[in-house]
Structures are given as C-alpha cells and as structure tokens.
Amino acid sequence: MTLTNAQTYPDRTAAPGDMDLEEGRIGWGRAHAKAILLGEHAVVYGAPALAIPVPQLPVTATARRLRCSDEGADRISFAMAGPGPGAVTPLAADGLRCLLPDFKAITGVDGHVCVDVIIDCAIPQGRGLGSSAACARAAVLALADLFDRRLDAREVFDLVQASEKVAHGRSSGIDALATGATSPLLFRSGTARELPVPMPGYSPGHSAAHPAERTDGDAGEGPPSYAFDGLFVLADSGVSGSTKEAVELLWRKFERSAQTQADFILGASRLTRGAARDLAHGRTSDFGARMTENHKLLHELGLSTDRIDGLIEAALAAGSLGAKISGGGLGGCVIALAAEPRQAEATVRSLHEAGAVRTWVVPMGRFANHDD
C-alpha cells in the first residue's frame, strides 16, 4: 500500500461495522526514526526545536483482527518482530495499550474488539531516536487501515501524543510529528513547520505537521527554497538513555532554581532560532557551531556522559562542523554535521574508533541521494 500522506486510506468494499467479514483482515502502518538537531528538553518548556526524520530506520506495524472469545473487555496485544522468520517477542507497553480505546473513541469503532499488532522496528530503543513514538505512529496507522477509518494529521498526532505521555511523562509532541515527516521540522508549543530541504524520501506535497500551524515559523526571514547542503552523522554510544529519567532530572533542577531554567530555555531558544536561519540560508559552518554550543548547555545540566563527550570530541577532531548529544541524554546518540561526503566518512571512522557501536548518515540538500 502506498501512503501519500501517511494518514488516510481508501474505502474498502466491506462495511466497517461488519465484524464477521473483517475477521482476519490485516492493516499496515509505517513510521521512522527522528533525530533532534537543536532544542531538546527546552522544547518541553515551549522553546523551539529542530528535528529531522531518519528514514534509514523504519518501523512497520501489522494489525490483525481476531475473533474474541467472549463479550468481555476489548483486547489488544503487541509483539516485536524478531530476527528470525515468524519470531516475535511479546511487548508490554502501557503507552501502546492505550491506543485501542483512544482510537475507538476518535473513530467511532464500536463492538467488542480483539486485535494483535506486530511491530517490526529498526530503531534501537533508548537512544533518543523516537522509537516509542514511531512504534505508536505505525500502530495507529495500522489500526486505521485495519478498521478502514480515515484519520487526519491532527487525529494521528493526538493518538501518538497520548501514547507518548504515558511512556515518558511530559512530552513536547515533536517525536509524534517528526516520526512521520519527510523533511526537517521546526517545532514549537505543539505546532510545526516542515522546512523545504531535500532529504531521502522527501515529498514536497507531504506533511505530517500539526495542521493548526504549518505555514509560519521562527525561520520566516529565510528564502522560500532552502539551500542547505550537508550530511548529519548519527552515532550510537551503545549505552541506553532514559528520556523519562532525563526529563525528571531537569524538572528537579528547575524546581530548585528558576534562574537555571530561564537561562537554559533562553540559550537553547537563541541557538535554535539562529540554526533555523542558518538552515534557510545554507550556512553550514554556523549551524555546526550552534550544535556544539547547544551541547555545552546540555552538558552543564548533567545530561551528557563521559562516553558521549568522547564521541563528540572524536567527531570534531575528524573535521565535523559541530556535534552534540541528540535526544533525551544520559546515554543514547551523538549527532555531527559534515560539510561533504568525505568529511562524513572521516567522521564515521573517528566515531567508531572512539567506541560508537553503529552509525548512520542522513544527507540533505544536494547530497540527498548520497549513498552512505
């Protein structure tokens, strides 16, 4: 099935309410990873953030309607596809379990419902790459396909965001959007703008952004067609982070010092807005410098680790224009910016030598079709 906007599906011949005809039917949904370029954590407090999709790390979900054994409560089960044929591991995730009742409430599906959902996720968990949001988005779209329901962008966002709040506590909403985007997102306070920078899978007519505000943004002074050419290198530190733990750590710090909170949000906002302008005008060197400055802010708040700092030093030593932690912190991934493919290759080598367990290259602009 081709998803043009990843939210709507054509009508089928069977009536949605005919449960006998639909038993055994399969629905399909897809999402992908995301990486934060600047603004993580500050975005939870209303500051802007920049994120990119990472289509190299896809998630697919298949939902199958089952015959219910009795007339009791609805049942939905989730399992993660394993490496072998037919291998699955049961997945106990409260954030995902809330999807079925919320989905029924939004779409008007009634009756006793029993569904099995199998998720095939290429995103490493606990790395700040949006695995929980991507799994939720893929599952939502699979349910919509299974029950032949049309969901607009806002409804998909609301369902995924509800799941994210259960999974992480406080959640800005950026993951719920970026895991369905095809170009960089400038996000603030629940609204987003997809920026017109070519990336792998980029579709100018596609938008997963929140429909309440898709045409305005903090990069408004930039040209309508962005001229940013670069390659972002993502590196897995091999150590899981915890977004929920990091969010709670910051909340405790900010409870003790309102000035610390104000300084962090102001600094992160300034860097993100500047980076959005750099993106618009193709200023890769300035963008990279702001990434490194953003990392310093996160480091000062205790969100980095010695291993992460070592990877950042390795990326910069290899000639990267900038590098920082990406995502929740306390582990997870580093992201660096390279100006051209040879610099990206050097950065990848340096990161592996410094202990990165795997890397991915996300090209943009004229490098969008670069084979990494």
JOFENMO-V118864 format. One record per residue. N is the residue number from 1. SS is DSSP state (@ for helix, = for strand, . for the rest). BURIAL is + if it has 9 or more other ideal C-beta (glycine too) atoms within 8 Angstrom, else -. Layout:
# JOFENMO-V118864
{{N SS BURIAL} {N SS BURIAL}}
This chain:
# JOFENMO-V118864
{{1 . -} {2 . -} {3 . -} {4 . -} {5 . +} {6 . +} {7 . +} {8 . -} {9 . +} {10 . -} {11 . -} {12 . -} {13 . -} {14 . +} {15 . -} {16 . +} {17 . -} {18 . -} {19 @ -} {20 @ -} {21 @ -} {22 @ +} {23 . +} {24 . -} {25 . +} {26 = -} {27 = +} {28 = +} {29 = +} {30 = +} {31 = +} {32 = +} {33 = +} {34 = +} {35 = +} {36 = +} {37 = +} {38 = +} {39 . +} {40 . +} {41 . +} {42 @ +} {43 @ +} {44 @ +} {45 @ -} {46 . -} {47 . +} {48 . +} {49 = +} {50 = +} {51 = +} {52 = +} {53 = +} {54 = +} {55 = +} {56 = +} {57 = +} {58 = +} {59 = +} {60 = +} {61 = +} {62 = +} {63 = +} {64 = +} {65 = +} {66 . +} {67 . -} {68 . +} {69 . -} {70 . -} {71 . -} {72 . -} {73 . -} {74 . +} {75 = -} {76 = +} {77 = -} {78 = +} {79 = +} {80 = +} {81 = +} {82 . -} {83 . -} {84 . -} {85 . -} {86 . -} {87 . -} {88 = +} {89 = -} {90 = -} {91 = +} {92 . -} {93 . +} {94 @ -} {95 @ +} {96 @ +} {97 @ +} {98 @ +} {99 @ +} {100 @ +} {101 @ -} {102 @ +} {103 @ +} {104 @ +} {105 @ -} {106 @ +} {107 @ +} {108 . -} {109 . +} {110 . -} {111 . -} {112 . -} {113 . +} {114 = +} {115 = +} {116 = +} {117 = +} {118 = +} {119 = +} {120 = +} {121 = +} {122 . -} {123 . +} {124 . -} {125 . -} {126 . +} {127 . +} {128 . +} {129 . +} {130 . +} {131 @ +} {132 @ +} {133 @ +} {134 @ +} {135 @ +} {136 @ +} {137 @ +} {138 @ +} {139 @ +} {140 @ +} {141 @ +} {142 @ +} {143 @ +} {144 @ +} {145 @ +} {146 @ +} {147 . +} {148 . +} {149 . +} {150 . -} {151 . +} {152 . +} {153 @ +} {154 @ +} {155 @ +} {156 @ +} {157 @ +} {158 @ +} {159 @ +} {160 @ +} {161 @ +} {162 @ +} {163 @ +} {164 @ +} {165 @ +} {166 @ +} {167 @ +} {168 @ +} {169 . -} {170 . -} {171 . +} {172 . +} {173 . +} {174 @ +} {175 @ +} {176 @ +} {177 @ +} {178 @ +} {179 . +} {180 . +} {181 . +} {182 . +} {183 . +} {184 . +} {185 = +} {186 = +} {187 = +} {188 = +} {189 . -} {190 . -} {191 = +} {192 = +} {193 = +} {194 = +} {195 . +} {196 . -} {197 . +} {198 . -} {199 = +} {200 . +} {201 . -} {202 . +} {203 . -} {204 . -} {205 . -} {206 . +} {207 . +} {208 . +} {209 . +} {210 . +} {211 . -} {212 . -} {213 . -} {214 . +} {215 . -} {216 . -} {217 . +} {218 . +} {219 . +} {220 . -} {221 . -} {222 . +} {223 . -} {224 . -} {225 . -} {226 . +} {227 . -} {228 . +} {229 . +} {230 = +} {231 = +} {232 = +} {233 = +} {234 = +} {235 = +} {236 = +} {237 . +} {238 . -} {239 . -} {240 . -} {241 . +} {242 . +} {243 @ +} {244 @ +} {245 @ +} {246 @ +} {247 @ +} {248 @ +} {249 @ +} {250 @ +} {251 @ +} {252 @ -} {253 @ +} {254 @ +} {255 @ -} {256 @ -} {257 . -} {258 @ -} {259 @ -} {260 @ +} {261 @ +} {262 @ -} {263 @ -} {264 @ +} {265 @ +} {266 @ -} {267 @ +} {268 @ +} {269 @ +} {270 @ -} {271 @ +} {272 @ +} {273 @ +} {274 @ +} {275 @ +} {276 @ +} {277 @ +} {278 @ +} {279 @ +} {280 @ +} {281 @ +} {282 . +} {283 . -} {284 @ +} {285 @ -} {286 @ +} {287 @ +} {288 @ +} {289 @ +} {290 @ +} {291 @ +} {292 @ +} {293 @ +} {294 @ +} {295 @ +} {296 @ -} {297 @ +} {298 @ +} {299 @ +} {300 @ -} {301 . +} {302 . -} {303 . +} {304 . +} {305 . +} {306 @ -} {307 @ +} {308 @ +} {309 @ +} {310 @ +} {311 @ +} {312 @ +} {313 @ +} {314 @ +} {315 @ +} {316 @ +} {317 @ -} {318 . +} {319 . -} {320 . +} {321 . +} {322 = +} {323 = +} {324 = +} {325 = +} {326 = +} {327 . +} {328 . +} {329 . +} {330 . +} {331 . +} {332 . +} {333 = +} {334 = +} {335 = +} {336 = +} {337 = +} {338 = +} {339 . +} {340 . -} {341 @ +} {342 @ -} {343 @ +} {344 @ +} {345 @ -} {346 @ +} {347 @ +} {348 @ +} {349 @ +} {350 @ +} {351 @ +} {352 @ +} {353 @ -} {354 . +} {355 . +} {356 . +} {357 . -} {358 = -} {359 = +} {360 = +} {361 = +} {362 = +} {363 = +} {364 = +} {365 @ +} {366 @ -} {367 @ +} {368 . +} {369 . -} {370 . +} {371 . -} {372 . -}}
